[in-house]
Amino acid sequence: MPNPIVANNLRKYREMLGLTQNAVAEYLKINRVEVNYYENGKRVIPVQILESFSNLAGINASDLLEDKVEDTSVNLSFAFRADDLNKSDLESIASFKRIVKNYLKLQRLMNE
């Protein structure tokens, strides 16, 4: 059964980043209709899709489970204008955000 919170958050994060469903679909290597189904809670979102999307958004996959997106500590300082970005650009951005996310995680672990 699809999780309506995850579905809603997927849409909210996509919109906060200024990405279209087409851009997200191309990055995730799925079709736009699937993104639409996921965002509308019509299909369960596979974990691999959640992980890939979280890398693009620069968040932890668990952030997609939060009740209120506004309450999560999303770092949109790496936000970008998505108007002219292609799949390769999005892959590069996701790779960089994944590196930053891992670095911050390591810092937190070292400070514990």
N, C-alpha and C positions, 0 to 999 in steps of 0.2 A: 504494500500500500504506500503510495507517495506521501512524503512528508510536506505539508503545506508551508511550514516555516522555511524549509530548505528551498522550496520552489520560489517562494516570495523573495528570499534573500538573494538567490541567484539573479533574479531580475533586478533587484535594487542595486546590487554591486555592479552589474553590467551597465546599468543606467548611470551610476555615479562615475564610472570610468568613461562614459561617453561612447560606449561600443554598441554597435547594432547587433541584432541576432545573427545576421549574416557573417559579421566579422568573428563573432564568438564561435559560430558553427565551423567556419573555415579553420580557425585555430585548433578547435577540438577534433577536427576531421570527421565531422558528422554533418547532417544537413540541417538547414534552418528550421524545418518543421519539428525536428527532434528538440531543438532548443526551446521552441515554442511550447511543446508538450511538457518539457521539464519545468519551465517557468509557470505554466498554468496548472501544475500538479496533476497532469494526466498520466504521467509515467514516472516510475521510480528512477532516480538519477544514479547511474552506476558510480561506484567509488572512484574509479579511474577518471571519470569525467569531473567529479568534484575536486579531486587532487589537481588535475590539469588546470581547471578554472581557478582554483585557489592560488596557484602559482602565477597565473596571469594577473589576478587581482592583488597579489602581494599580501595575502591573508593566510591564516591557517584554515584547513578544511573544516575544523571544528567551529570556526566563526560562522559558517553557514547554518549552524544549528541554533545560533543565538536568537532569542525571541525578538529583540529589537536591534536592528543593524546599527542604529544610531549610538547604542551603548558599547559597541565593540571598539577596540583600539585599532581601527584601520588607519594605516599610514598612507594617505593619499598624496604625500609629498612627491611621489613618483608618478602622479597622474599625468596623463598626456592627452593631447587632442588626437582622437582616433579617426578623424576625417580621411586622412591620406595614408593610413597604415595598411600594409599588406600582411599576409600570413607570416612571412619571414620576420617582419618587424615585431609582430606580436610574440613570436617565439623568442626573439632576442630579449624583449622586455620581460617576458615570463622567466627566462633564465636568470636575468639580472635580479629580479625580485626574489627568486628562489634563493640566490646567493645571499642577498641581504637578510632574508627571513632566517636562513640557517645561521648567519653570523650573529644576529640578535639573539637567537635561541642559545647559541654557545655562550654568549656574554651573560645571559641570565643564569645559565648553569654554573658558570665560573664564579658568579657572585653569591651563589647559595651556600 
